[in-house]
Amino acid sequence: MAKNRSRRLRKKLHIAEFQELGFSVAWRFAEETSVEDIDSTVDAFIDEVIEPNGLAFDGSGYLQWEGLVCLQKIGHCTDEHRELIRSWLEARKLNEVKVSDLFDIWWD
């Protein structure tokens, strides 16, 4: 049964026009990778891919990283964002690069 919800409630629930789609990402550095190389790669990831495309990344790791990518504002990530992230990570020869399908970051 469809419910008529106010704009305020839809925003609070992150539904309808306030739904946010994002995706998860994971990768692994080679075992012999130095801390300096890991830091510089993650910094470059944020400076070259995340920030210029209006994305946000919430993740962590050391040799194995995983996290969530979404927009910095309310909206939907696209398949182009997913491919941009995948190709950037693979171009750096990182191992086990995985990018999930898009999903609702508040409800899935």
C-alpha positions in Angstrom: 0.0 0.0 0.0 1.4 3.4 -1.0 1.8 6.0 1.7 1.5 9.7 1.2 4.4 11.1 3.2 5.3 14.8 3.6 8.4 16.1 2.0 10.0 16.6 5.4 9.3 12.9 6.3 10.6 11.7 2.9 13.8 13.7 3.5 14.2 12.3 7.0 13.7 8.7 5.8 15.9 9.2 2.7 13.3 8.0 0.3 11.7 9.1 -3.0 13.6 12.2 -4.2 15.9 12.0 -1.2 17.1 8.4 -1.9 20.9 8.1 -2.1 22.6 5.4 -4.2 26.2 4.4 -3.7 28.4 1.4 -4.0 31.1 -0.5 -2.1 34.6 -0.8 -3.2 37.5 -3.1 -2.1 41.1 -3.7 -3.1 44.3 -5.1 -1.9 47.9 -3.8 -1.9 50.8 -6.3 -2.6 52.3 -7.7 0.6 55.6 -5.8 0.3 53.9 -2.4 -0.1 55.4 0.3 2.2 53.2 2.4 4.4 54.4 5.5 2.4 53.2 3.9 -0.8 49.8 3.0 0.7 49.4 6.6 2.0 50.3 8.2 -1.3 48.0 5.9 -3.3 45.1 6.6 -1.0 45.8 10.3 -1.0 46.0 10.3 -4.8 42.7 8.2 -5.0 40.9 11.0 -3.0 42.6 13.9 -4.8 42.3 12.5 -8.4 39.0 10.6 -8.4 36.9 11.2 -5.3 37.0 14.9 -4.8 37.0 16.1 -8.5 33.9 14.0 -9.2 31.9 15.2 -6.2 32.1 11.8 -4.5 32.7 10.8 -0.8 34.6 7.8 0.4 34.3 6.2 3.8 36.7 3.3 4.1 39.7 2.0 5.9 42.4 -0.6 5.7 46.1 -1.3 5.6 47.0 -3.8 2.9 43.3 -4.7 2.3 41.0 -1.7 1.9 37.2 -1.6 1.7 34.7 1.2 1.9 31.6 3.0 0.6 31.4 5.5 -2.2 28.5 8.0 -2.5 27.9 11.5 -3.6 28.9 14.4 -1.3 25.3 15.7 -1.8 21.9 13.9 -1.9 21.7 12.0 -5.2 22.6 8.9 -7.1 26.0 7.6 -8.0 26.1 6.2 -11.6 27.6 3.3 -13.4 30.1 5.8 -14.8 31.3 6.5 -11.3 31.7 2.8 -10.6 33.7 2.3 -13.8 35.9 5.4 -13.1 36.8 4.0 -9.6 37.4 0.5 -11.0 39.6 1.7 -13.9 41.6 4.0 -11.6 42.4 1.3 -9.1 43.2 -1.3 -11.8 45.5 1.2 -13.6 47.5 1.4 -10.3 48.0 -2.4 -10.5 46.1 -3.0 -7.2 45.0 -6.5 -6.5 41.5 -8.0 -6.1 39.6 -4.8 -7.1 35.9 -5.2 -6.5 33.2 -2.7 -7.1 29.6 -3.6 -6.1 26.4 -2.8 -7.9 24.6 0.4 -6.9 22.5 0.2 -3.8 20.5 2.4 -1.5 23.1 3.5 1.1 20.4 4.0 3.8 18.2 1.0 3.4 20.3 -1.8 1.7 
